Structure formats: C-alpha cells, structure tokens
Amino acid sequence: MPTFAKRVADFGTSIFAEINDYASNYDTVNLGQGRPDFDGPREMLEAASEAILSGKANQYAPDLGILALRQQVVNHAKQYYDLDIDVDKGIVVTSGASEGLFTAIQGAADIGDEIILIEPFFDLYLPAATMGGMKPVFVPMYPPSWTFDPDELRAAFNKKTRAIVINNPHNPIGRAYTMEELTLIADLCKEFDVTVISDEVYEHLTYDGAKHIPIATLPDMFERTLTVSSAAKTFSATGWKVGWVTGHPDLITGVWRVHQNVTFAVNHPGQWGIAKAFTLGDSYYDGVNEMYLGKRQIVLDGLVNAGIKVTYTPNGAFYMMGDFSDVYDGNDREFAHWLIREHGVTCIPPSAFFSESHKHITSKHARFSYCMIDETLHKAADRLARLKNG
Ligand SMILES: Cc1ncc(COP(=O)(O)O)c(C=O)c1O
C-alpha cells in the first residue's frame, strides 16, 4: 500500500482545525481565529465584483500579480516607509501571506541550512522550514513583557544560519517590535550574513502610539529582507487570499521561482479589489485603528472581569494573551476545551506556537482575538463573567 511522505508525518492537525472541530459540538462565541466577522470596505467589494462582471478578471492573472496592485503596494511602501521597491522585479503577489511565507522560506534557504524562528510563531513557519529540509532553531519570547532574551538570540546565530523569520506586529502577543529589538536582529543578520523573512500582515494595526517599523527600513537591511504582507487583516479580506512579498530583486527572484511552481497565479478579481482598497489611504487606516481600539477595550474588560490576567496590553494586531491561572487549574489546551464546553467561548491555546521544549512557557495562557463585531465581543464578555463565580 502506498503511504504518504515521511516529510509530512509529524504535521498532524493544526490547532485551529482541532479547536474549531471541538467547538462545533457546542454553542460558542468564537474568539479563536483571526478572521473578522465583518466585511472590508465597500469600494473594495465593488471593484472585485466589477472585475468579475466585466469579464476582465475571470482567467489567470499574470504570475507576478496585476500591475495595478503591484503599483499600489510599491506606492504604499514609498509613502509609509520610504522604501523603493521595483514594481517589476521587487514584488510577487501570492495566495495570501501564507503562500508568501512558504515561497519566501523555500526561496531564501537551502536543505541543511539553519533557520531561526522566534516563539511563539505563526504555526506554518515550522512546516514551511522543515519541508525545505532546513533545521529550525528556536528563540522564545517570555511573559509578562513577551520579549526575547538578547543573549539567547545572539547564541542562536552561527555560520550555518541562513534565515530568520520574524512577525511584526506579532500574533499571538499583539506587540509591535521596538527599534532596539529590530536593531539587534539586524546587527546579527549583518554579522552572520542572514536573510530576514519579515511577516508584517498586521502592519497597519498598531495602537497607543506604537509605530510599525519594517526591518527592511533599517540601515543596509533592504537587501537582506523579504517582507511578507497581505490584504487579509488590513482590509478584512481573509477569504480572498491575496498577499505579496517585496524586497531586493536578487532575493525576490528566489521567491518568484518557487511561486511559479506552486500557484503561479493568484485570485484575479481579488487583486482588483485590493488595488482599489489601497487608494482609500489614511482615512481608512485611521478608522480601522480606532475601531480596533474599541474592540480591544471590550475584550480587555471582559477578561479582567472574569479574573483572567492581562499583564501585557497589546499595542498591535488584534490578539490578547490572558493568564488564566487564577480561574483554572490545568494547561492551556485543557483550558481551551473546558472554556468551550462549560462556558461557550472559543480561544486558542498558544503552546501550539512553541516548540516542544518551550511549550511550558505559555501553558497558563490563552489567546483571544478581538476582530469580531462588538455584539459578539460583548456576548463573549458576558459569558466569561461567569468564570469568576466558579
Ligand atoms: C502572523 C500571520 N501571518 C500570516 C497569516 C496568514 O495570512 P493570509 O491569510 O494572508 O494567508 C496570518 C493569519 O492569521 C497571521 O496571523
């Protein structure tokens, strides 16, 4: 009997599939996935509809992505970060950041190379690295401030290190990296000649004065950084799977070579919609940030009221880590199942985003998303309030 490849033998079921499957047996309010339960801007929806109905986008898109979208991404990088991206050789439109990350990792490092993953990490970084035959090296961030130890980071670099993956602003921590942290990462990458793959899908979601700093903007970093982003979170369009990778043409060539053999072309009508969404500019981004500030407060109040400690108030993305040790005696996976079963609220156990030896760091935490309509968040907060009374 044929069997599947050993390469995928350890992958198992993703934590999202596991939790959603369990939750489907109960009446729950879902604060699990980073999947808004509302639509993005009307102009974007109309542009994608028009692209379908006019017949201009019902066949394969160009492999690099449509020029209108590439041009918008390039303009955006110039306007917000003063980065000069080559519209023909410095960008590949991908099937969401997910494909962007996969192709960037495959295109940047070889079999046997070491790749540093900062924990917690978005779950697909690890399989993307191991599928490419790379050796992952883990550097954890620790509560309550959720930062890494500079000495541990330094110790992870050596002459076999080829790449590092960072996520800024960070899921699940909800934190924008500081200039100090980015400078340390950049200095080590320059010293050891390492490529950075920077996942910046939450680039427009920062609060309380925190500013998103792309690592590609640090001195001499553009030529060693692949920046991955997506329309999913900024424009509430997770279903469209439109993302992109930008960088120096020498690195982008590697990404494109993988891309043309994986998806080779991406959701065509969606690209027209996202190109339109980019034209909305500051007023749209400001509105989204204000909206998420309100949502953050509802979940923060709900968790605190329930006796779940939030030691770090997130200044980025739309996730919050709560320490449940005062209300539940068990690990994070058991807590997530119990919360679904007994209280009808879904959250994600963050130990899934750590390597085996570091899972204990977060065994008393749960990740809550706040990308839902206020009514959903209030309903979750009401249900969580019952926790306090046992
Ligand atoms: C950090 C991070 N990177 C990438 C993705 C995937 O992005 P996309 O939906 O564009 O594939 C997500 C989705 O939750 C994410 O949180």
The ligand as an SDF file (V2000), in Angstrom:
LIG
                    3D

 16 16  0  0  0  0  0  0  0  0999 V2000
    1.1470   36.2480   11.5530 C   0  0  0  0  0  0  0  0  0  0  0  0
    0.3400   35.7760   10.4060 C   0  0  0  0  0  0  0  0  0  0  0  0
    0.9350   35.5760    9.2280 N   0  0  0  0  0  0  0  0  0  0  0  0
    0.2500   35.1370    8.1630 C   0  0  0  0  0  0  0  0  0  0  0  0
   -1.0950   34.8650    8.2390 C   0  0  0  0  0  0  0  0  0  0  0  0
   -1.8180   34.3430    7.0330 C   0  0  0  0  0  0  0  0  0  0  0  0
   -2.1680   35.3970    6.1900 O   0  0  0  0  0  0  0  0  0  0  0  0
   -3.0450   35.1330    4.8800 P   0  0  0  0  0  0  0  0  0  0  0  0
   -4.4590   34.9450    5.3280 O   0  0  0  0  0  0  0  0  0  0  0  0
   -2.8590   36.3690    4.0700 O   0  0  0  0  0  0  0  0  0  0  0  0
   -2.5170   33.9220    4.2150 O   0  0  0  0  0  0  0  0  0  0  0  0
   -1.7600   35.0520    9.4540 C   0  0  0  0  0  0  0  0  0  0  0  0
   -3.1930   34.7210    9.5910 C   0  0  0  0  0  0  0  0  0  0  0  0
   -3.7450   34.6370   10.6720 O   0  0  0  0  0  0  0  0  0  0  0  0
   -1.0230   35.5270   10.5600 C   0  0  0  0  0  0  0  0  0  0  0  0
   -1.5930   35.7510   11.7490 O   0  0  0  0  0  0  0  0  0  0  0  0
  1  2  1  0
  2  3  1  0
  2 15  2  0
  3  4  2  0
  4  5  1  0
  5  6  1  0
  5 12  2  0
  6  7  1  0
  7  8  1  0
  8  9  2  0
  8 10  1  0
  8 11  1  0
 12 13  1  0
 12 15  1  0
 13 14  2  0
 15 16  1  0
M  END
$$$$
